[in-house]
Amino acid sequence: MGVQLFQWTWDAIAAECPALGEAGYGWVLTSPPQEHILGEPWWTAYQPVSYQIESRLGSREQFAAMTAACADAGVGIVADAVVNHMTGQDSPGVGWAGSPYDHYDYPGLWSDAEGHFHHCGLTANDDIASYTSAVQVRECELVNLADLATETEPVRARLRAYLADLVALGVAGVRIDAAKHMTSADVEAITAELPEDLLVISEVIRGPQEPIRPEDYLDAGDVFEFAWGRDVAGIVKGGALRLALELGSDDGSATYLPSDAAWIFVDNHDTERGRQTLSYRDGADYALATALMLAADYGRPVVYSGYAFSDRDAGPVQDGAGVVLDASCEPGVGPEDGYDDGAWVCQHAWPSIAGLVGWRAAVGPAGEDATTTVDGRVVTVGRGQRGWLAASGNAGPTSGRYATGLLPGTYCDVAAGPVTADGECSGPAVEVDDEGMADVTIPAKGVVALHVRG
């Protein structure tokens, strides 16, 4: 189970890792750590100037200290690796660490004269014009970003060296950004020399009628399944929650990756800006979708945590020199709150999401004792004697008497908040009787969740 702390500094992640480890997260996805262009927008981080680990999120030393601190907390660091392209700037400039660059010239690194870049010649401006053309997607430019010739050995060798440096700094994995814009053979070649136990997740956005499919990249490792987040958004808004638990099930459908290779999410930094999925603005629907993700049998979940914005290009809050300010999470905030632009939303720390992450960590993945029931717009998920969850798509509270499968006793409803460090319930206590039955009231568009550690 992972969490994406979008545009969090290395110091802030290091400080957060003890709480993340205690909550049950296995890893944190960071923003790209390499030197990038100057500027305020979030996407400056996705325009590399060099592969120095120096960025507005912190220095090389701070990055190494973060990986060590998080490892001590039992949490791995997965770095977002931008290896498909360089900058999209037509004018020469200087990067965050002072490296000079031109659009197709990066001294000591890449040179157009040496054939390090693609110029597809298939469109008027060399940009991708049609995603139904695999050649355009892989050899033309993504919004003017200088596209590296990743099929060539000199380019592959330098990218392998960058990933090896990240490994030397202690990362537990890498996200291959824009993998769709390289061939699967390129991704395999670039990642081939990484340690066998290193987590590799490719970003391959599934698009209707497109020839490039996420399944094509499985030989290089795992892949993000974008379809899950898009599909669950409509399901939650419609209230038929059973459909969310059926997404990606082994029904012979080719619309989803195999479960053991898929990482799923309600939203990420791209989809929340494109409004392709739910986001923090959807409040209770967002929290409910996250609960369903954590209860689902399909795939493995990644919780998202970012900052509020009204301008989709807006970066996180920075000081006068452009250094991103450390994230901080206000206690007790949640889906019902409003957020000013730039405020850290901290979805991972919302009491309801934090409690359900603890539920997932306590019950583990579905096994032979897993059960699911459906009663109108209420679904229940059982994990034997380890845990039980009920979710409602109804517009008002829903009361009932439910078979939980749990042993008799008093349990915390962790959907109202995680169990405290001293073992106290943040939310209400729920009694399970000698027959494993419990009387509960499920909030409107909400969840009740019980587990043995609570």
LINPEZI-V679808 format. One record per residue. N is the residue number from 0. RES is the residue in one small letter. PSI is psi in whole degrees, -180 to 180 (none if undefined). D_CENTER is the distance of its C-alpha to the mean C-alpha in whole Angstrom. Layout:
<<N/RES/PSI/D_CENTER> <N/RES/PSI/D_CENTER>>
This chain:
<<0/m/130/10> <1/g/168/7> <2/v/133/6> <3/q/114/5> <4/l/86/8> <5/f/123/9> <6/q/25/12> <7/w/142/13> <8/t/162/16> <9/w/-38/17> <10/d/-40/20> <11/a/-39/18> <12/i/-43/15> <13/a/-41/18> <14/a/-29/19> <15/e/-21/17> <16/c/-39/16> <17/p/-42/19> <18/a/-37/18> <19/l/-42/15> <20/g/-42/17> <21/e/-34/19> <22/a/-28/17> <23/g/7/15> <24/y/146/12> <25/g/-29/12> <26/w/161/10> <27/v/131/9> <28/l/119/7> <29/t/168/9> <30/s/166/11> <31/p/135/13> <32/p/-5/16> <33/q/164/19> <34/e/139/22> <35/h/175/21> <36/i/164/24> <37/l/153/25> <38/g/162/24> <39/e/-35/22> <40/p/158/20> <41/w/-32/16> <42/w/-3/16> <43/t/-32/19> <44/a/-20/16> <45/y/17/16> <46/q/88/20> <47/p/147/21> <48/v/-36/24> <49/s/-179/25> <50/y/22/23> <51/q/142/24> <52/i/72/21> <53/e/115/23> <54/s/177/21> <55/r/-6/21> <56/l/-11/18> <57/g/172/21> <58/s/174/23> <59/r/-43/23> <60/e/-40/25> <61/q/-35/22> <62/f/-46/19> <63/a/-40/21> <64/a/-37/22> <65/m/-50/19> <66/t/-38/18> <67/a/-45/21> <68/a/-41/21> <69/c/-38/17> <70/a/-39/19> <71/d/-29/22> <72/a/3/20> <73/g/21/18> <74/v/127/15> <75/g/160/14> <76/i/125/12> <77/v/116/10> <78/a/138/11> <79/d/112/10> <80/a/114/14> <81/v/101/15> <82/v/-3/18> <83/n/-29/19> <84/h/174/21> <85/m/-135/23> <86/t/167/24> <87/g/23/25> <88/q/125/27> <89/d/-23/31> <90/s/148/33> <91/p/156/33> <92/g/-173/31> <93/v/136/30> <94/g/-178/27> <95/w/-39/25> <96/a/9/27> <97/g/6/30> <98/s/129/30> <99/p/153/32> <100/y/157/31> <101/d/169/32> <102/h/-43/30> <103/y/29/31> <104/d/119/32> <105/y/94/30> <106/p/130/33> <107/g/3/33> <108/l/-68/30> <109/w/146/30> <110/s/132/33> <111/d/-36/34> <112/a/-25/37> <113/e/8/36> <114/g/30/34> <115/h/-8/31> <116/f/154/29> <117/h/144/29> <118/h/97/32> <119/c/-33/31> <120/g/19/34> <121/l/-15/33> <122/t/168/33> <123/a/-38/35> <124/n/13/32> <125/d/4/30> <126/d/156/27> <127/i/127/26> <128/a/-27/27> <129/s/123/27> <130/y/-1/24> <131/t/-5/26> <132/s/110/28> <133/a/-36/26> <134/v/-44/28> <135/q/-45/27> <136/v/-35/23> <137/r/-20/24> <138/e/-15/27> <139/c/174/27> <140/e/140/25> <141/l/109/22> <142/v/53/23> <143/n/5/25> <144/l/127/23> <145/a/113/25> <146/d/119/24> <147/l/144/25> <148/a/76/27> <149/t/-4/25> <150/e/-9/28> <151/t/146/30> <152/e/-39/31> <153/p/-40/31> <154/v/-46/28> <155/r/-42/26> <156/a/-42/28> <157/r/-37/27> <158/l/-37/23> <159/r/-38/23> <160/a/-38/25> <161/y/-47/22> <162/l/-37/20> <163/a/-35/23> <164/d/-41/23> <165/l/-40/19> <166/v/-43/20> <167/a/-27/23> <168/l/-2/21> <169/g/12/20> <170/v/152/16> <171/a/-7/15> <172/g/173/13> <173/v/144/12> <174/r/124/10> <175/i/100/12> <176/d/141/12> <177/a/36/14> <178/a/-30/15> <179/k/-24/17> <180/h/9/19> <181/m/159/21> <182/t/158/23> <183/s/-33/21> <184/a/-37/24> <185/d/-46/23> <186/v/-44/20> <187/e/-43/22> <188/a/-38/24> <189/i/-32/22> <190/t/-1/20> <191/a/-32/23> <192/e/6/24> <193/l/153/21> <194/p/146/22> <195/e/-31/22> <196/d/5/20> <197/l/133/17> <198/l/125/14> <199/v/121/13> <200/i/120/10> <201/s/141/12> <202/e/106/10> <203/v/101/13> <204/i/125/13> <205/r/126/16> <206/g/142/19> <207/p/137/22> <208/q/16/25> <209/e/141/23> <210/p/-24/24> <211/i/122/21> <212/r/149/19> <213/p/-35/16> <214/e/-25/19> <215/d/-17/21> <216/y/9/18> <217/l/-24/18> <218/d/-19/21> <219/a/-9/19> <220/g/-151/16> <221/d/171/13> <222/v/145/11> <223/f/134/8> <224/e/95/11> <225/f/-28/10> <226/a/-32/14> <227/w/-50/12> <228/g/-38/11> <229/r/-42/14> <230/d/-39/16> <231/v/-25/15> <232/a/-48/16> <233/g/-35/20> <234/i/-46/20> <235/v/-42/19> <236/k/-31/21> <237/g/-20/24> <238/g/-8/24> <239/a/77/25> <240/l/-23/22> <241/r/-31/23> <242/l/-32/22> <243/a/-35/18> <244/l/-11/19> <245/e/-10/21> <246/l/129/18> <247/g/9/18> <248/s/160/21> <249/d/74/23> <250/d/14/26> <251/g/1/26> <252/s/143/24> <253/a/15/23> <254/t/-3/20> <255/y/153/17> <256/l/159/16> <257/p/141/18> <258/s/-41/16> <259/d/-6/16> <260/a/-1/15> <261/a/137/12> <262/w/128/8> <263/i/158/8> <264/f/154/6> <265/v/-42/8> <266/d/165/7> <267/n/-171/5> <268/h/-29/8> <269/d/-50/10> <270/t/-31/11> <271/e/-25/11> <272/r/-28/14> <273/g/-2/15> <274/r/29/16> <275/q/-18/15> <276/t/-179/13> <277/l/162/13> <278/s/-179/13> <279/y/-26/14> <280/r/-19/17> <281/d/3/18> <282/g/-116/18> <283/a/-36/19> <284/d/-38/18> <285/y/-47/14> <286/a/-38/15> <287/l/-43/17> <288/a/-39/14> <289/t/-39/12> <290/a/-43/15> <291/l/-37/16> <292/m/-43/12> <293/l/-21/13> <294/a/-12/17> <295/a/149/16> <296/d/-27/18> <297/y/137/16> <298/g/-169/13> <299/r/138/11> <300/p/147/8> <301/v/116/5> <302/v/142/6> <303/y/145/5> <304/s/119/8> <305/g/-147/10> <306/y/161/14> <307/a/147/17> <308/f/153/18> <309/s/-29/21> <310/d/119/21> <311/r/-19/18> <312/d/-12/19> <313/a/134/19> <314/g/178/18> <315/p/168/17> <316/v/132/21> <317/q/158/23> <318/d/-175/26> <319/g/-22/29> <320/a/1/28> <321/g/3/25> <322/v/131/23> <323/v/135/20> <324/l/145/21> <325/d/137/20> <326/a/149/17> <327/s/144/19> <328/c/121/18> <329/e/133/21> <330/p/141/22> <331/g/-3/23> <332/v/157/21> <333/g/-163/19> <334/p/-20/19> <335/e/-8/22> <336/d/155/22> <337/g/155/22> <338/y/128/21> <339/d/153/23> <340/d/133/21> <341/g/-16/20> <342/a/141/19> <343/w/119/16> <344/v/-35/15> <345/c/49/13> <346/q/-36/12> <347/h/-21/11> <348/a/-4/15> <349/w/134/16> <350/p/-41/19> <351/s/-42/18> <352/i/-42/14> <353/a/-40/16> <354/g/-38/18> <355/l/-27/16> <356/v/-42/14> <357/g/-37/18> <358/w/-47/19> <359/r/-42/16> <360/a/-34/17> <361/a/-39/21> <362/v/-23/21> <363/g/-176/19> <364/p/163/19> <365/a/140/21> <366/g/-160/25> <367/e/-20/28> <368/d/7/29> <369/a/140/26> <370/t/154/27> <371/t/134/26> <372/t/156/29> <373/v/129/29> <374/d/93/31> <375/g/-122/31> <376/r/15/28> <377/v/129/27> <378/v/145/25> <379/t/147/26> <380/v/124/24> <381/g/145/26> <382/r/56/25> <383/g/-134/29> <384/q/9/30> <385/r/-33/26> <386/g/166/25> <387/w/147/25> <388/l/141/23> <389/a/132/25> <390/a/141/23> <391/s/135/25> <392/g/7/25> <393/n/151/28> <394/a/-13/29> <395/g/170/31> <396/p/148/31> <397/t/118/32> <398/s/146/34> <399/g/173/35> <400/r/123/36> <401/y/145/33> <402/a/119/34> <403/t/-24/31> <404/g/0/32> <405/l/157/32> <406/l/154/35> <407/p/144/37> <408/g/-175/36> <409/t/129/34> <410/y/155/30> <411/c/138/28> <412/d/95/26> <413/v/-9/23> <414/a/-15/21> <415/a/-3/23> <416/g/150/22> <417/p/162/21> <418/v/136/24> <419/t/168/26> <420/a/-29/27> <421/d/15/30> <422/g/10/29> <423/e/154/30> <424/c/131/28> <425/s/-37/27> <426/g/-165/27> <427/p/154/30> <428/a/148/32> <429/v/131/32> <430/e/130/35> <431/v/125/35> <432/d/-175/39> <433/d/-19/41> <434/e/6/40> <435/g/16/36> <436/m/150/36> <437/a/139/34> <438/d/118/35> <439/v/157/32> <440/t/117/31> <441/i/127/28> <442/p/160/27> <443/a/132/27> <444/k/48/23> <445/g/-170/23> <446/v/148/22> <447/v/133/24> <448/a/132/23> <449/l/144/25> <450/h/166/25> <451/v/-25/27> <452/r/-6/26> <453/g/none/27>>
